[in-house]
Amino acid sequence: MDKKLVYFLCTGNSCRSQMAEGFLKALGGDQYEVKSAGLEAHGLNPRAVQVMKEAGVDISHHTSDVIDPEILSKADYIITLCGHANDNCPVVRNDKAERWHWGFDDPAKATGTEEEIMAKFREVRDSIKKRIEQFVKEGQ
């Protein structure tokens, strides 16, 4: 069976899309080929790496990449995780792809104490995990 290609897109490919990629690889890697990218490459956010490690998923080896038109054209699912990426994703001729928008707050924009910022990262992580679990369960 060919694995379906899921391409998660975000603004900087540093937090949300990295978490989504990590969770889908961990929970559905047998069913899906998973990649992520951003409109820009901001580098992996160390807090995202930390909260994913707490959830048992190592994303420290991931790279922060810009959107690759070739991968975009081959994807079965193109899923944006922020409004900016949804509004600015390159137009591509890919009639087979299902394009979805799953909006999540940007934890990198959280303010407050370190504890409050980390709480926001964990909240977004847990929301993304729930959505990925649903995606895998429904066998999209």
Buried (B, 14 or more C-beta within 10 A) or exposed (E): EEEBBBBBBBBBBBBBBBBBBBBBBBBBEEBBBBBBBBBBBBEBBEBBBBBBEEBEBEBEEBEBBEBEEEBBEBBBBBBBBBEBBBEEBEEBEBEEBEBBBBEBEBBBEBEEEEEEBBBBBBBBBEBBBEBBBEBBEEEB
